[in-house]
């Protein structure tokens, strides 16, 4: 009997190969997922509140390139913190949910 199950699922194969036994890579992957979610939320905020990148940057007293980096999921700082600053300035709340894996 074969102890290892095989799969044709490309994502599962990549995960097993590059992430399964590498906690550091797993953390990088989770940060990328969070950054992507923040980027989507910022885009939605701009759309909903009819804000330009410049107006949003001015709202939280930061530079446009910071907002652009957030929207591109390419911000090296704490994107979740900036999302909360934006939400506070607009008097809205950020909701994150924990779900079973």
QUIBELVEN-V96833 format. One record per backbone hydrogen bond with DSSP energy under -0.5 kcal/mol. CO is the residue of the C=O (numbers start at 1). NH is the residue of the N-H. If there is no record, write none. Layout:
BEGIN
[[CO | NH] [CO | NH]]
END
This chain:
BEGIN
[[1 | 3] [8 | 10] [9 | 13] [10 | 14] [11 | 15] [12 | 16] [13 | 17] [14 | 18] [15 | 19] [15 | 20] [19 | 22] [22 | 26] [23 | 27] [24 | 28] [25 | 29] [26 | 30] [27 | 31] [28 | 32] [29 | 33] [30 | 34] [31 | 35] [32 | 36] [33 | 37] [34 | 38] [35 | 39] [36 | 40] [37 | 41] [38 | 42] [39 | 43] [40 | 44] [41 | 45] [42 | 46] [43 | 47] [44 | 48] [45 | 49] [46 | 51] [47 | 50] [52 | 56] [53 | 57] [54 | 58] [55 | 59] [56 | 60] [57 | 62] [58 | 61] [63 | 66] [63 | 67] [64 | 68] [65 | 69] [66 | 70] [67 | 71] [68 | 72] [69 | 74] [69 | 75] [70 | 73] [77 | 79] [78 | 82] [79 | 83] [80 | 84] [81 | 85] [82 | 86] [83 | 87] [84 | 88] [85 | 89] [86 | 90] [87 | 92] [88 | 91] [94 | 96] [97 | 99]]
END
